[in-house]
């Protein structure tokens, strides 16, 4: 990741209401998290990225009590989140009148389509990465989702 890419991610992160963002690409990992007390943004990046000093966020972060209803339920240790790889609109089926790809309680296999995220007029199929059972759907049909937002919780087999 270049410094310009990191600066752009910071700009988008600061403009959004997201509390935490983690990106991994080509062995490099970048994690951004809002500090609950100050509204500051911290960057944690293991080698080969160097740590970055960041300014405080322009607006203070909401009190932790305000974040509680927006956060997905804490998963059991074994559950795996399927997270949105892009910003877009979440769709649970291929057409408005079609049944959802998966429902809570359904067994899924790696590569099975879980949902579609529309971004810039492109329909991006989001597949399951593991075999297991869908235990929670964490996004609402037809609503926007952000990068890294949990979409489903899956209990691995």
TORBAPA-333828 format. One line per 3 residues: number of its first residue (from 0); for each residue x, y, z of N, C-alpha, C, O. Coordinates in steps of 0.02 Angstrom, whole numbers. Each point is the difference from the previous one (the first is absolute). Layout:
NUM = X,Y,Z,X,Y,Z,X,Y,Z,X,Y,Z; ...
// end
This chain:
0 = 42,-59,0,-42,59,0,44,62,0,50,4,36; -69,42,-77,38,63,-2,-28,48,52,-55,-9,26; 94,60,-12,-21,52,47,-64,34,-25,-45,15,39
3 = 41,-3,-105,-60,32,-28,-62,-44,10,-54,25,15; 62,-91,-24,-57,-45,12,-21,2,73,-60,1,14; 108,-1,31,-15,3,72,-34,66,17,-48,1,38
6 = 71,55,-66,-31,65,13,-72,0,-25,-44,27,34; 31,-56,-92,-68,-3,-26,-44,-43,45,-57,18,13; 83,-75,11,-38,-42,46,-16,38,64,-55,-5,27
9 = 103,43,-2,-11,41,60,-54,52,-11,-42,11,43; 44,21,-101,-50,51,-16,-71,-32,0,-46,27,29; 40,-83,-63,-65,-34,-4,-21,-24,69,-58,7,19
12 = 105,-33,20,-14,-25,68,-25,57,44,-50,-7,35; 85,64,-37,-19,57,41,-68,29,-19,-36,25,43; 18,-29,-108,-63,26,-23,-58,-47,15,-58,20,-1
15 = 73,-83,15,-53,-49,13,-12,-6,75,37,27,41; -88,-63,-24,-15,-13,70,26,-67,24,-17,-22,54; 59,-10,-94,27,-65,16,47,6,60,41,46,3
18 = -46,-93,44,43,2,59,66,-35,-10,49,17,33; -47,-67,-77,61,-38,-11,2,-25,-71,-51,-18,-29; 111,17,0,10,-23,-69,65,-38,-3,51,25,25
21 = -52,-84,-55,61,-39,-9,5,-22,-72,-48,-27,-28; 106,39,-2,11,-18,-70,64,-42,-4,51,18,30; -55,-73,-67,60,-41,-11,6,-10,-75,-47,-21,-34
24 = 107,36,9,12,-7,-72,73,-18,-11,45,35,25; -33,-88,-60,68,-21,-19,46,-4,61,57,21,-4; -82,-49,59,42,-9,59,7,62,43,31,-4,53
27 = -59,59,-74,2,62,40,-68,8,32,-52,-12,-31; 52,35,94,-63,9,35,-1,69,31,49,23,28; -108,9,-34,-10,66,28,-64,-2,40,-52,-23,-24
30 = 56,46,86,-59,1,44,-10,70,25,47,31,27; -108,-5,-35,-18,66,25,-55,-9,51,-48,-37,-12; 54,71,68,-50,-6,53,-9,67,34,49,33,17
33 = -111,-13,-6,-14,61,37,10,-14,74,-24,-50,26; 59,96,8,6,-5,72,-66,25,30,-21,55,-18; -11,-93,61,-66,19,25,0,66,40,-50,35,-2
36 = 104,-19,36,-2,59,43,16,65,-36,-29,51,15; 76,-53,-62,22,62,-32,-25,9,-71,2,56,-26; -26,-108,-5,-20,5,-70,60,-2,-46,-6,14,-60
39 = 64,-32,86,61,-3,-41,0,-64,-41,-36,-48,16; 75,46,-67,8,-58,-42,70,-27,10,49,38,-1; -44,-103,12,65,-32,9,13,-46,-59,-46,-30,-27
42 = 108,25,7,18,-46,-53,48,-51,28,49,17,33; -63,-81,-46,44,-53,20,18,-38,-63,-43,-28,-33; 106,29,15,21,-32,-62,65,-37,11,53,32,5
45 = -55,-98,-1,63,-38,7,42,5,-63,-26,18,-53; 89,-34,58,46,4,-56,-32,-34,-60,-36,-49,9; 47,72,-69,48,49,-22,-24,72,4,38,45,-20
48 = -99,-31,44,-22,69,6,28,32,63,6,-34,52; 11,97,-56,25,36,59,-59,32,36,-49,18,-33; 51,-11,100,-54,33,37,-7,72,-24,48,33,-20
51 = -110,-9,22,-15,67,-23,-29,40,57,-43,-25,37; 66,86,-28,-28,45,49,-61,33,-31,5,28,-55; -62,-30,88,-61,25,-28,-28,57,41,6,0,62
54 = -37,49,-94,-32,54,37,-65,-25,30,-27,-52,-20; 1,90,68,-64,-18,31,-55,6,-53,5,41,-46; -57,-80,53,-56,2,-46,-35,68,6,1,29,54
57 = -30,-4,-108,-31,66,2,-59,5,48,-12,53,29; -26,-106,-20,-57,1,45,11,-51,55,27,-54,-14; -48,68,75,8,-49,53,-43,-61,-13,-55,5,-28
60 = 79,-63,48,-37,-62,-9,-58,-1,49,5,28,55; -61,-60,-75,-56,-5,46,19,-40,63,47,-39,-1; -84,50,53,13,-36,62,-9,-74,-13,-41,-19,-42
63 = 78,-25,78,-6,-72,-11,-72,-25,4,-18,-48,-35; -24,78,78,-70,-22,5,-36,11,-66,-43,-40,-18; 60,93,-19,-34,14,-63,20,-52,-54,-40,-13,-45
66 = 99,-16,50,23,-48,-50,-31,-69,11,-5,-39,-47; -15,24,108,-23,-68,16,-55,-25,-46,6,-57,-23; -59,95,8,-53,-28,-42,22,-11,-72,-29,-43,-33
69 = 78,80,8,20,-6,-70,48,-58,-12,6,-24,-57; 28,2,108,49,-54,-9,-35,-67,-6,-51,-11,32; 79,-35,-72,-29,-67,-4,11,-36,65,45,18,38
72 = -85,-68,-23,9,-37,62,69,-32,2,27,-19,-52; 1,14,112,65,-32,8,-5,-74,-20,-44,-35,25; 87,12,-69,-5,-70,-22,29,-47,51,43,18,41
75 = -66,-80,-44,33,-52,39,70,-8,-29,12,19,-57; 32,-47,96,70,-6,-22,7,-36,-68,45,16,-39; -90,-63,25,7,-40,-60,-31,34,-61,15,-19,-57
78 = -58,68,66,-34,30,-57,48,42,-42,47,30,26; -60,-30,-91,41,38,-47,-46,51,-35,-54,-17,-22; 77,80,19,-39,51,-35,18,1,-74,59,-4,-18
81 = -109,9,-24,10,14,-71,-8,75,-4,-54,27,14; 107,8,-35,0,73,-1,-3,26,-71,23,-33,-47; -51,92,40,-6,30,-66,69,20,-26,37,36,34
84 = -18,-58,-94,64,18,-28,-1,69,-34,52,26,-19; -112,3,13,-8,64,-35,-56,41,31,-40,-26,39; 37,89,-57,-57,43,18,-53,-9,-54,16,0,-60
87 = -78,-6,80,-53,-7,-50,-67,-13,33,-10,15,59; -36,-44,-97,-67,-15,24,-7,-76,6,15,-36,-47; -38,13,104,-8,-71,16,-65,-27,-28,-53,30,11
90 = 56,-85,-48,-59,-34,-24,4,-73,20,52,-33,-11; -106,6,39,0,-69,23,-22,-49,-54,3,-61,10; -26,87,-68,-21,-43,-55,19,32,-66,18,59,-3
93 = -22,-99,-50,19,25,-67,-52,46,-31,17,40,-43; -79,-46,64,-55,41,-25,-46,17,59,0,-36,50; -37,91,-55,-44,19,56,-51,-54,19,-16,-7,59
96 = -9,-32,-108,-50,-50,15,30,-70,10,-37,-48,10; 103,41,-12,33,-65,8,12,-14,74,6,47,40; -2,-110,-20,14,-16,70,73,18,16,42,4,-45
99 = -28,9,109,69,16,20,48,-56,-17,-19,-59,-2; 82,77,-11,51,-52,-13,6,-46,60,3,-61,-9; 0,89,69,4,-39,62,-43,33,54,-14,60,-3
102 = -6,-101,51,-37,23,58,34,-26,62,40,-46,-3; -55,77,60,27,-23,64,-19,-73,8,-59,-18,-8; 107,-24,25,-11,-72,9,22,-41,-60,5,-61,6
105 = 7,92,-63,20,-36,-60,73,-23,6,42,36,27; -28,-95,-53,69,-24,-6,30,29,-64,-34,2,-51; 97,20,55,34,28,-59,66,-36,-11,30,-27,46
108 = -8,29,-108,64,-30,-20,45,55,-27,-25,52,-22; 91,-62,23,45,51,-29,-18,13,-73,-11,-46,-39; 8,110,21,-16,20,-68,-75,11,-12,-19,28,-51
111 = -23,-50,98,-72,11,-8,-16,74,8,26,33,45; -67,-6,-90,-18,71,2,-45,15,59,-51,-34,10; 69,84,30,-39,20,59,-43,61,-14,-56,5,25
114 = 82,41,-66,-36,61,-15,34,35,-59,48,-25,-28; -76,82,10,28,42,-53,10,69,29,-43,25,37; 98,7,-54,10,70,18,8,38,-66,45,-12,-40
117 = -91,60,31,3,42,-60,44,60,15,-10,36,49; 59,-26,-92,45,57,7,15,27,-69,25,-36,-43; -40,99,33,13,33,-64,-33,-38,-58,32,-12,-52
120 = -94,-9,62,-40,-35,-50,25,-70,-16,-23,-31,-48; 71,6,87,24,-69,-9,-27,-43,57,0,21,58; -22,-81,-75,-27,-46,49,57,-48,20,24,-39,-42
123 = -3,43,105,56,-40,25,-27,-56,45,-28,14,53; 36,-76,-75,-22,-57,40,49,-11,57,61,1,-10; -88,-11,71,42,-11,59,-8,-73,19,-54,-21,22
126 = 108,-19,-29,-4,-71,16,20,-15,72,33,39,33; -55,-97,-9,23,-26,65,72,-23,-8,18,-29,-51; 22,41,101,70,-22,-2,11,-64,38,51,-33,-9
129 = -100,14,51,6,-61,40,-66,-38,-3,-52,27,-19; 56,-91,37,-61,-40,7,-27,10,70,39,2,48; -104,3,-42,-30,9,65,-74,16,-4,-32,-13,-51
132 = 6,41,106,-70,17,4,-7,75,12,34,29,42; -78,3,-80,-13,72,9,-37,8,66,-55,-27,8; 85,64,39,-32,11,65,-28,70,8,-41,12,45
135 = 61,35,-89,-27,67,4,9,36,-67,52,-7,-32; -103,45,13,5,45,-57,4,70,30,-45,21,36; 100,15,-50,14,63,34,-10,62,-43,15,55,22
138 = -39,-63,-83,-13,56,-44,-72,-4,-23,-30,-53,-3; 2,111,-14,-70,4,-21,-5,5,-76,37,38,-31; -83,-76,2,-8,-1,-72,-15,70,-27,-43,36,25
141 = 81,-17,-78,-10,65,-32,32,59,35,-8,57,-22; 44,-70,75,32,54,39,74,3,-15,30,-50,-20; 1,109,28,72,7,-13,42,-37,52,-19,-6,58
144 = 76,-19,-81,49,-31,44,68,32,-13,13,26,-55; 29,-28,105,66,30,-5,53,-55,-6,-13,-58,15; 72,78,-36,56,-46,-4,13,-29,70,4,37,49
147 = 3,-103,-45,15,-32,63,-59,-12,45,8,-29,54; -67,51,-73,-60,-9,41,-20,-74,0,-3,-30,-53; -10,2,112,-22,-70,2,-68,-8,-34,-46,39,12
150 = 41,-90,-54,-62,-14,-36,-35,-61,28,-61,-1,8; 100,-51,8,-26,-62,26,47,-27,53,60,14,-1; -88,-52,49,41,-38,47,-11,-74,-18,-57,-22,-7
153 = 111,-15,1,-4,-70,-19,35,-42,54,55,16,21; -89,-68,0,28,-48,48,33,-55,-41,-34,-38,-34; 101,34,35,35,-50,-41,-19,-72,22,-18,-12,57
156 = 23,-33,-106,-12,-71,15,63,-32,26,1,-59,15
// end
